């Protein structure tokens, strides 16, 4: 189970099983998201137990979940809150690094992200100021206007 094809196979089997489950129930969930997330969660548990030695496979799957969660939250939050997209993405990414124990300077990473949350929170709370509003609008439009 230490190769990417095995992980892809598990995701495929889970996808089919969860698709059937979803069709037989009233549950509402993204079958792909749950399949990928369940796979990396299981592999992470095996990794922590020393039974799986391919953290890159887990990292790629975690990255897929992080991006999926990012877009899920983006669709369901007010546009004004989109100013926090980058710190959210980086917070989730750092959490994945910590879960895989691949951080060498956790204090620096946490400090950088905390500073980003603080600065963007200040911009958010003062977004009605004309100068601040211009900056906030540009940050929010970063992914929309390309």
MARDRENSE-186552 format. One record per residue: residue number from 1; z, y, x of N, C-alpha, C, O in turn. Coordinates in steps of 0.05 Angstrom, whole numbers, padded with zeros to 5 digits. Atoms other than C-alpha are relative to their C-alpha. Layout:
<kemis>
+-----+--------+--------+--------+--------+---------+--------+--------+--------+--------+--------+--------+--------+
!  nr !    nup ! nnorth !  neast !   caup ! canorth ! caeast !    cup ! cnorth !  ceast !    oup ! onorth !  oeast !
+-----+--------+--------+--------+--------+---------+--------+--------+--------+--------+--------+--------+--------+
! NUM !      Z !      Y !      X !      Z !       Y !      X !      Z !      Y !      X !      Z !      Y !      X !
...
+-----+--------+--------+--------+--------+---------+--------+--------+--------+--------+--------+--------+--------+
</kemis>
This chain:
<kemis>
+-----+--------+--------+--------+--------+---------+--------+--------+--------+--------+--------+--------+--------+
!  nr !    nup ! nnorth !  neast !   caup ! canorth ! caeast !    cup ! cnorth !  ceast !    oup ! onorth !  oeast !
+-----+--------+--------+--------+--------+---------+--------+--------+--------+--------+--------+--------+--------+
!   1 !  00000 ! -00024 !  00017 !  00000 !   00000 !  00000 !  00000 !  00025 !  00017 !  00005 !  00047 !  00007 !
!   2 ! -00001 ! -00023 ! -00018 ! -00004 !   00046 !  00061 ! -00027 !  00013 !  00003 ! -00031 !  00029 !  00023 !
!   3 !  00026 ! -00013 ! -00003 ! -00076 !   00067 !  00050 ! -00007 !  00017 ! -00025 !  00004 !  00011 ! -00046 !
!   4 !  00007 ! -00017 !  00022 ! -00107 !   00121 !  00006 ! -00012 ! -00015 ! -00024 ! -00008 ! -00007 ! -00047 !
!   5 !  00013 !  00014 !  00022 ! -00148 !   00071 ! -00035 !  00021 ! -00013 ! -00018 !  00017 ! -00014 ! -00042 !
!   6 ! -00021 !  00012 !  00016 ! -00084 !   00037 ! -00058 !  00012 !  00022 ! -00018 !  00017 !  00017 ! -00042 !
!   7 ! -00010 ! -00022 !  00017 ! -00057 !   00104 ! -00082 ! -00019 !  00007 ! -00022 ! -00011 !  00012 ! -00045 !
!   8 !  00020 ! -00006 !  00021 ! -00122 !   00119 ! -00118 ! -00001 ! -00022 ! -00021 ! -00005 ! -00016 ! -00044 !
!   9 ! -00001 !  00022 !  00019 ! -00118 !   00050 ! -00150 !  00023 !  00003 ! -00019 !  00021 ! -00002 ! -00043 !
!  10 ! -00024 ! -00004 !  00017 ! -00048 !   00063 ! -00175 ! -00004 !  00022 ! -00020 !  00003 !  00019 ! -00043 !
!  11 !  00006 ! -00023 !  00018 ! -00069 !   00130 ! -00203 ! -00019 ! -00009 ! -00023 ! -00015 ! -00002 ! -00046 !
!  12 !  00019 !  00009 !  00020 ! -00127 !   00097 ! -00239 !  00013 ! -00019 ! -00021 !  00008 ! -00016 ! -00044 !
!  13 ! -00014 !  00018 !  00018 ! -00084 !   00042 ! -00269 !  00019 !  00015 ! -00018 !  00020 !  00011 ! -00042 !
!  14 ! -00018 ! -00016 !  00016 ! -00032 !   00092 ! -00291 ! -00016 !  00017 ! -00020 ! -00007 !  00020 ! -00043 !
!  15 !  00016 ! -00016 !  00017 ! -00087 !   00136 ! -00320 ! -00008 ! -00015 ! -00025 ! -00005 ! -00006 ! -00048 !
!  16 !  00009 !  00016 !  00023 ! -00114 !   00080 ! -00364 !  00024 ! -00007 ! -00018 !  00023 ! -00005 ! -00042 !
!  17 ! -00024 !  00007 !  00015 ! -00044 !   00058 ! -00385 !  00011 !  00024 ! -00016 !  00019 !  00021 ! -00039 !
!  18 ! -00010 ! -00024 !  00013 ! -00022 !   00128 ! -00401 ! -00019 !  00011 ! -00021 ! -00010 !  00022 ! -00041 !
!  19 !  00019 ! -00008 !  00020 ! -00086 !   00144 ! -00438 !  00003 ! -00017 ! -00025 !  00002 ! -00006 ! -00047 !
!  20 ! -00005 !  00017 !  00022 ! -00074 !   00084 ! -00482 !  00026 !  00008 ! -00014 !  00028 !  00010 ! -00039 !
!  21 ! -00026 ! -00008 !  00011 ! -00001 !   00104 ! -00491 ! -00003 !  00026 ! -00016 !  00008 !  00029 ! -00038 !
!  22 !  00004 ! -00026 !  00014 ! -00022 !   00175 ! -00510 ! -00015 ! -00003 ! -00026 ! -00009 !  00010 ! -00046 !
!  23 !  00016 !  00004 !  00025 ! -00072 !   00150 ! -00561 !  00016 ! -00014 ! -00022 !  00010 ! -00011 ! -00045 !
!  24 ! -00016 !  00015 !  00019 ! -00019 !   00106 ! -00594 !  00025 !  00016 ! -00009 !  00039 !  00007 ! -00027 !
!  25 ! -00024 ! -00016 !  00007 !  00035 !   00160 ! -00597 ! -00007 !  00029 ! -00006 ! -00031 !  00036 ! -00005 !
!  26 !  00004 ! -00029 !  00005 !  00044 !   00233 ! -00615 !  00006 !  00017 !  00025 !  00006 !  00041 !  00023 !
!  27 ! -00007 ! -00015 ! -00024 !  00062 !   00251 ! -00544 ! -00023 !  00017 !  00010 ! -00046 !  00009 !  00009 !
!  28 !  00020 ! -00018 ! -00011 !  00026 !   00310 ! -00514 !  00006 !  00004 !  00030 !  00027 !  00016 !  00037 !
!  29 ! -00003 ! -00004 ! -00029 !  00017 !   00309 ! -00438 ! -00027 ! -00003 !  00013 ! -00045 ! -00015 !  00001 !
!  30 !  00025 !  00003 ! -00015 ! -00037 !   00313 ! -00386 !  00002 ! -00028 !  00014 !  00019 ! -00032 !  00032 !
!  31 !  00000 !  00027 ! -00011 ! -00053 !   00241 ! -00368 ! -00005 !  00000 !  00030 !  00008 ! -00015 !  00045 !
!  32 !  00006 ! -00002 ! -00029 ! -00082 !   00259 ! -00300 !  00025 !  00010 !  00015 !  00033 ! -00001 !  00036 !
!  33 ! -00024 ! -00012 ! -00013 ! -00021 !   00302 ! -00282 !  00022 ! -00020 !  00002 !  00035 ! -00023 !  00024 !
!  34 ! -00022 !  00019 !  00000 !  00029 !   00248 ! -00301 ! -00007 ! -00023 !  00019 !  00010 ! -00034 !  00033 !
!  35 !  00009 !  00022 ! -00017 ! -00012 !   00194 ! -00265 !  00004 !  00007 !  00030 !  00015 ! -00009 !  00045 !
!  36 ! -00003 ! -00008 ! -00028 ! -00015 !   00233 ! -00200 !  00029 !  00005 !  00008 !  00038 ! -00004 !  00029 !
!  37 ! -00028 ! -00006 ! -00006 !  00057 !   00257 ! -00204 !  00017 ! -00025 !  00002 !  00033 ! -00028 !  00020 !
!  38 ! -00015 !  00025 ! -00001 !  00085 !   00189 ! -00219 ! -00006 ! -00016 !  00025 !  00011 ! -00029 !  00037 !
!  39 !  00008 !  00014 ! -00024 !  00046 !   00160 ! -00161 !  00014 !  00011 !  00025 !  00026 ! -00004 !  00040 !
!  40 ! -00013 ! -00011 ! -00024 !  00072 !   00209 ! -00109 !  00030 ! -00002 ! -00002 !  00043 ! -00004 !  00019 !
!  41 ! -00029 !  00004 !  00002 !  00142 !   00205 ! -00137 !  00009 ! -00028 !  00009 !  00029 ! -00031 !  00023 !
!  42 ! -00006 !  00027 ! -00008 !  00142 !   00130 ! -00129 ! -00004 ! -00004 !  00030 !  00012 ! -00016 !  00044 !
!  43 !  00005 !  00002 ! -00029 !  00111 !   00135 ! -00059 !  00021 !  00016 !  00016 !  00029 !  00007 !  00037 !
!  44 ! -00021 ! -00015 ! -00014 !  00162 !   00188 ! -00040 !  00026 ! -00016 !  00001 !  00040 ! -00016 !  00022 !
!  45 ! -00024 !  00017 !  00000 !  00219 !   00142 ! -00061 ! -00003 ! -00022 !  00021 !  00016 ! -00028 !  00036 !
!  46 !  00005 !  00022 ! -00020 !  00188 !   00086 ! -00019 !  00001 !  00012 !  00028 !  00010 ! -00002 !  00046 !
!  47 !  00000 ! -00013 ! -00026 !  00179 !   00135 !  00039 !  00029 !  00005 !  00009 !  00036 !  00000 !  00032 !
!  48 ! -00028 ! -00004 ! -00007 !  00253 !   00154 !  00036 !  00014 ! -00026 !  00006 !  00033 ! -00026 !  00022 !
!  49 ! -00012 !  00026 ! -00005 !  00271 !   00081 !  00035 ! -00011 ! -00014 !  00025 ! -00003 ! -00036 !  00032 !
!  50 !  00012 !  00011 ! -00024 !  00228 !   00068 !  00096 ! -00021 ! -00022 ! -00006 ! -00028 ! -00037 !  00012 !
!  51 !  00019 !  00021 !  00008 !  00179 !   00024 !  00057 ! -00029 !  00010 ! -00001 ! -00047 ! -00005 ! -00008 !
!  52 !  00027 ! -00012 !  00001 !  00119 !   00072 !  00060 ! -00001 !  00020 !  00023 !  00017 !  00037 !  00026 !
!  53 !  00000 ! -00017 ! -00024 !  00097 !   00107 !  00123 ! -00025 !  00018 !  00002 ! -00034 !  00025 !  00024 !
!  54 !  00023 ! -00018 !  00000 !  00039 !   00152 !  00102 !  00006 !  00026 ! -00015 ! -00002 !  00029 ! -00038 !
!  55 ! -00007 ! -00025 !  00014 !  00067 !   00221 !  00086 ! -00024 !  00017 ! -00007 ! -00022 !  00034 ! -00026 !
!  56 !  00023 ! -00016 !  00006 ! -00002 !   00251 !  00087 ! -00011 ! -00006 ! -00029 ! -00019 !  00012 ! -00043 !
!  57 !  00009 !  00008 !  00027 ! -00021 !   00212 !  00024 !  00018 !  00013 ! -00021 !  00008 !  00024 ! -00041 !
!  58 ! -00019 ! -00012 !  00019 !  00042 !   00236 ! -00011 ! -00005 !  00030 ! -00001 ! -00005 !  00042 ! -00022 !
!  59 !  00004 ! -00029 ! -00002 !  00029 !   00308 !  00013 ! -00025 !  00008 ! -00016 ! -00024 !  00028 ! -00030 !
!  60 !  00024 ! -00008 !  00014 ! -00042 !   00309 ! -00015 !  00005 ! -00002 ! -00030 ! -00003 !  00016 ! -00045 !
!  61 ! -00006 !  00003 !  00029 ! -00018 !   00283 ! -00083 !  00020 !  00021 ! -00009 !  00017 !  00031 ! -00032 !
!  62 ! -00018 ! -00022 !  00007 !  00040 !   00332 ! -00083 ! -00015 !  00026 ! -00003 ! -00010 !  00042 ! -00021 !
!  63 !  00016 ! -00024 !  00002 ! -00010 !   00387 ! -00070 ! -00015 !  00002 ! -00026 ! -00018 !  00023 ! -00038 !
!  64 !  00014 !  00001 !  00025 ! -00050 !   00366 ! -00130 !  00019 !  00007 ! -00023 !  00012 !  00022 ! -00041 !
!  65 ! -00020 ! -00006 !  00021 !  00013 !   00369 ! -00173 !  00008 !  00029 !  00001 !  00011 !  00042 ! -00020 !
!  66 ! -00007 ! -00028 ! -00003 !  00032 !   00437 ! -00145 ! -00021 !  00018 ! -00012 ! -00014 !  00037 ! -00027 !
!  67 !  00022 ! -00016 !  00011 ! -00036 !   00466 ! -00162 ! -00001 ! -00003 ! -00031 ! -00005 !  00016 ! -00045 !
!  68 !  00000 !  00004 !  00029 ! -00034 !   00434 ! -00231 !  00022 !  00014 ! -00014 !  00018 !  00026 ! -00035 !
!  69 ! -00023 ! -00014 !  00011 !  00035 !   00461 ! -00245 ! -00005 !  00031 !  00001 !  00002 !  00045 ! -00018 !
!  70 !  00007 ! -00029 ! -00002 !  00012 !   00530 ! -00220 ! -00018 !  00009 ! -00023 ! -00012 !  00029 ! -00036 !
!  71 !  00019 ! -00008 !  00021 ! -00046 !   00532 ! -00269 !  00013 ! -00004 ! -00028 !  00008 !  00012 ! -00046 !
!  72 ! -00014 !  00004 !  00025 ! -00003 !   00503 ! -00325 !  00018 !  00024 ! -00007 !  00017 !  00034 ! -00029 !
!  73 ! -00017 ! -00022 !  00005 !  00048 !   00558 ! -00317 ! -00015 !  00026 ! -00003 ! -00008 !  00044 ! -00019 !
!  74 !  00016 ! -00024 !  00002 ! -00005 !   00611 ! -00307 ! -00011 !  00004 ! -00028 ! -00012 !  00026 ! -00039 !
!  75 !  00011 ! -00001 !  00027 ! -00035 !   00594 ! -00375 !  00021 !  00008 ! -00021 !  00015 !  00018 ! -00042 !
!  76 ! -00021 ! -00002 !  00020 !  00032 !   00598 ! -00409 !  00020 !  00023 !  00005 !  00041 !  00025 ! -00008 !
!  77 ! -00017 ! -00023 ! -00006 !  00062 !   00662 ! -00380 ! -00015 !  00026 ! -00006 ! -00040 !  00027 ! -00004 !
!  78 !  00012 ! -00027 !  00004 !  00050 !   00735 ! -00395 ! -00014 !  00009 !  00025 ! -00005 !  00002 !  00047 !
!  79 !  00015 ! -00009 ! -00023 ! -00001 !   00767 ! -00350 !  00017 !  00016 !  00019 !  00013 !  00015 !  00044 !
!  80 ! -00017 ! -00016 ! -00018 !  00052 !   00815 ! -00323 !  00016 ! -00018 !  00020 !  00022 ! -00009 !  00042 !
!  81 ! -00015 !  00018 ! -00018 !  00088 !   00755 ! -00293 ! -00018 ! -00013 !  00021 ! -00008 ! -00027 !  00039 !
!  82 !  00018 !  00012 ! -00020 !  00026 !   00734 ! -00254 !  00004 !  00013 !  00027 ! -00008 !  00003 !  00047 !
!  83 ! -00006 ! -00012 ! -00026 !  00051 !   00780 ! -00199 !  00015 ! -00020 !  00017 !  00015 ! -00018 !  00042 !
!  84 ! -00017 !  00019 ! -00015 !  00096 !   00721 ! -00180 ! -00015 ! -00026 !  00007 ! -00003 ! -00045 !  00015 !
!  85 !  00016 !  00025 ! -00006 !  00039 !   00670 ! -00170 !  00003 ! -00009 !  00029 !  00008 ! -00033 !  00033 !
!  86 ! -00002 !  00008 ! -00028 !  00041 !   00671 ! -00094 !  00027 ! -00011 !  00007 !  00029 ! -00032 !  00019 !
!  87 ! -00026 !  00012 ! -00008 !  00116 !   00663 ! -00086 !  00006 ! -00026 ! -00015 !  00019 ! -00044 ! -00004 !
!  88 ! -00004 !  00026 !  00014 !  00116 !   00608 ! -00139 ! -00015 ! -00022 !  00015 ! -00003 ! -00043 !  00020 !
!  89 !  00016 !  00020 ! -00015 !  00060 !   00571 ! -00103 !  00013 ! -00007 !  00027 !  00015 ! -00031 !  00034 !
!  90 ! -00012 !  00005 ! -00026 !  00095 !   00579 ! -00036 !  00027 ! -00014 ! -00003 !  00035 ! -00031 !  00014 !
!  91 ! -00026 !  00013 !  00005 !  00163 !   00558 ! -00065 ! -00005 ! -00030 ! -00005 !  00009 ! -00047 !  00006 !
!  92 !  00006 !  00028 !  00006 !  00133 !   00494 ! -00093 ! -00010 ! -00014 !  00025 ! -00003 ! -00038 !  00030 !
!  93 !  00011 !  00012 ! -00025 !  00096 !   00481 ! -00027 !  00023 ! -00005 !  00020 !  00024 ! -00027 !  00032 !
!  94 ! -00023 !  00004 ! -00018 !  00160 !   00491 !  00014 !  00017 ! -00023 ! -00010 !  00028 ! -00039 !  00006 !
!  95 ! -00015 !  00022 !  00012 !  00196 !   00444 ! -00034 ! -00012 ! -00027 !  00008 !  00002 ! -00046 !  00014 !
!  96 !  00014 !  00025 ! -00008 !  00143 !   00391 ! -00019 !  00005 ! -00006 !  00030 !  00009 ! -00029 !  00037 !
!  97 ! -00005 !  00004 ! -00029 !  00151 !   00402 !  00056 !  00029 ! -00010 !  00005 !  00033 ! -00028 !  00021 !
!  98 ! -00028 !  00009 ! -00003 !  00227 !   00394 !  00049 !  00002 ! -00029 ! -00009 !  00016 ! -00045 !  00004 !
!  99 ! -00001 !  00028 !  00010 !  00218 !   00330 !  00008 ! -00011 ! -00020 !  00020 ! -00002 ! -00042 !  00022 !
! 100 !  00012 !  00017 ! -00020 !  00175 !   00302 !  00063 !  00013 !  00003 !  00028 !  00005 ! -00011 !  00047 !
! 101 ! -00015 ! -00005 ! -00025 !  00222 !   00327 !  00117 ! -00019 !  00008 !  00023 ! -00016 ! -00001 !  00045 !
! 102 !  00019 ! -00009 ! -00020 !  00166 !   00363 !  00154 !  00004 !  00030 !  00007 ! -00013 !  00042 !  00019 !
! 103 ! -00006 ! -00029 ! -00007 !  00199 !   00432 !  00160 !  00014 !  00001 !  00026 !  00034 ! -00013 !  00031 !
! 104 ! -00013 ! -00004 ! -00025 !  00217 !   00454 !  00229 !  00018 !  00024 !  00000 !  00038 !  00025 !  00015 !
! 105 ! -00016 ! -00024 !  00001 !  00245 !   00522 !  00212 !  00004 !  00008 ! -00029 ! -00008 !  00027 ! -00039 !
! 106 ! -00005 ! -00004 !  00028 !  00271 !   00519 !  00141 !  00011 !  00028 ! -00006 !  00004 !  00040 ! -00026 !
! 107 ! -00012 ! -00026 !  00004 !  00311 !   00583 !  00148 ! -00021 !  00021 ! -00001 ! -00021 !  00039 ! -00018 !
! 108 !  00021 ! -00019 !  00000 !  00249 !   00622 !  00165 ! -00017 ! -00002 ! -00026 ! -00023 !  00018 ! -00038 !
! 109 !  00015 !  00004 !  00025 !  00210 !   00592 !  00107 !  00014 !  00010 ! -00024 !  00002 !  00024 ! -00041 !
! 110 ! -00016 ! -00010 !  00023 !  00265 !   00605 !  00057 !  00002 !  00030 !  00000 !  00000 !  00043 ! -00020 !
! 111 ! -00003 ! -00029 ! -00002 !  00275 !   00675 !  00083 ! -00026 !  00015 ! -00007 ! -00025 !  00034 ! -00022 !
! 112 !  00026 ! -00012 !  00006 !  00201 !   00692 !  00079 ! -00005 ! -00001 ! -00030 ! -00013 !  00020 ! -00042 !
! 113 !  00006 !  00003 !  00029 !  00195 !   00666 !  00008 !  00021 !  00017 ! -00016 !  00013 !  00029 ! -00036 !
! 114 ! -00020 ! -00016 !  00013 !  00261 !   00699 ! -00013 ! -00008 !  00030 !  00001 ! -00006 !  00045 ! -00019 !
! 115 !  00008 ! -00028 ! -00003 !  00236 !   00766 !  00014 ! -00024 !  00006 ! -00018 ! -00025 !  00027 ! -00030 !
! 116 !  00023 ! -00004 !  00017 !  00171 !   00757 ! -00023 !  00009 !  00002 ! -00030 ! -00001 !  00019 ! -00044 !
! 117 ! -00010 ! -00001 !  00028 !  00208 !   00743 ! -00089 !  00014 !  00027 ! -00004 !  00010 !  00039 ! -00026 !
! 118 ! -00015 ! -00025 !  00003 !  00252 !   00805 ! -00077 ! -00020 !  00023 ! -00002 ! -00018 !  00040 ! -00021 !
! 119 !  00019 ! -00022 !  00000 !  00194 !   00852 ! -00061 ! -00017 !  00000 ! -00026 ! -00020 !  00021 ! -00038 !
! 120 !  00017 !  00001 !  00024 !  00151 !   00828 ! -00119 !  00017 !  00005 ! -00025 !  00007 !  00015 ! -00045 !
! 121 ! -00018 ! -00006 !  00023 !  00211 !   00831 ! -00166 !  00004 !  00030 ! -00002 !  00004 !  00041 ! -00024 !
! 122 ! -00003 ! -00029 !  00000 !  00221 !   00904 ! -00146 ! -00025 !  00013 ! -00011 ! -00024 !  00031 ! -00028 !
! 123 !  00026 ! -00011 !  00011 !  00147 !   00918 ! -00159 ! -00002 ! -00005 ! -00030 ! -00011 !  00012 ! -00045 !
! 124 !  00002 !  00007 !  00028 !  00152 !   00882 ! -00225 !  00018 !  00018 ! -00017 !  00009 !  00028 ! -00038 !
! 125 ! -00018 ! -00017 !  00016 !  00212 !   00922 ! -00249 ! -00007 !  00030 !  00001 !  00001 !  00045 ! -00017 !
! 126 !  00009 ! -00028 ! -00001 !  00181 !   00988 ! -00227 ! -00030 !  00003 ! -00005 ! -00042 !  00022 !  00004 !
! 127 !  00029 !  00001 !  00004 !  00111 !   00971 ! -00251 ! -00010 !  00023 ! -00018 ! -00034 !  00027 ! -00019 !
! 128 !  00009 ! -00022 !  00017 !  00110 !   01030 ! -00300 ! -00005 !  00026 !  00017 ! -00018 !  00044 !  00007 !
! 129 !  00006 ! -00022 ! -00018 !  00110 !   01079 ! -00241 ! -00030 !  00000 !  00007 ! -00040 ! -00022 !  00014 !
! 130 !  00029 !  00000 ! -00005 !  00037 !   01101 ! -00231 ! -00008 ! -00012 !  00027 ! -00028 ! -00027 !  00028 !
! 131 !  00007 !  00010 ! -00026 !  00035 !   01085 ! -00157 !  00005 ! -00030 !  00001 ! -00012 ! -00046 !  00010 !
! 132 ! -00007 !  00029 !  00001 !  00070 !   01018 ! -00166 ! -00018 ! -00015 ! -00018 ! -00026 ! -00038 ! -00012 !
! 133 !  00017 !  00014 !  00019 !  00027 !   01001 ! -00226 ! -00027 ! -00007 !  00013 ! -00038 ! -00028 !  00008 !
! 134 !  00026 !  00005 ! -00013 ! -00036 !   01006 ! -00183 !  00003 ! -00025 !  00018 ! -00015 ! -00042 !  00019 !
! 135 ! -00004 !  00023 ! -00018 ! -00007 !   00957 ! -00132 !  00004 ! -00026 ! -00016 ! -00008 ! -00046 ! -00010 !
! 136 ! -00005 !  00024 !  00017 !  00018 !   00909 ! -00186 ! -00026 ! -00009 ! -00013 ! -00032 ! -00033 ! -00013 !
! 137 !  00025 !  00008 !  00013 ! -00049 !   00911 ! -00222 ! -00019 ! -00014 !  00020 ! -00033 ! -00033 !  00013 !
! 138 !  00017 !  00013 ! -00020 ! -00086 !   00894 ! -00157 !  00010 ! -00028 !  00007 ! -00006 ! -00046 !  00011 !
! 139 ! -00011 !  00027 ! -00006 ! -00039 !   00836 ! -00142 ! -00006 ! -00019 ! -00023 ! -00015 ! -00042 ! -00018 !
! 140 !  00005 !  00018 !  00023 ! -00047 !   00808 ! -00213 ! -00030 ! -00006 ! -00002 ! -00037 ! -00029 ! -00009 !
! 141 !  00029 !  00005 !  00002 ! -00123 !   00816 ! -00209 ! -00011 ! -00016 !  00023 ! -00035 ! -00022 !  00024 !
! 142 !  00010 !  00013 ! -00024 ! -00128 !   00780 ! -00143 ! -00016 ! -00025 ! -00005 ! -00036 ! -00030 !  00008 !
! 143 !  00014 !  00025 !  00006 ! -00150 !   00714 ! -00174 ! -00019 !  00003 ! -00024 ! -00035 ! -00015 ! -00029 !
! 144 !  00016 ! -00004 !  00023 ! -00183 !   00743 ! -00235 ! -00027 !  00012 !  00007 ! -00047 !  00005 ! -00005 !
! 145 !  00023 ! -00016 ! -00007 ! -00233 !   00790 ! -00203 ! -00014 ! -00010 !  00025 ! -00013 !  00004 !  00045 !
! 146 !  00015 !  00010 ! -00023 ! -00275 !   00748 ! -00156 ! -00026 ! -00012 ! -00008 ! -00041 ! -00021 !  00009 !
+-----+--------+--------+--------+--------+---------+--------+--------+--------+--------+--------+--------+--------+
</kemis>
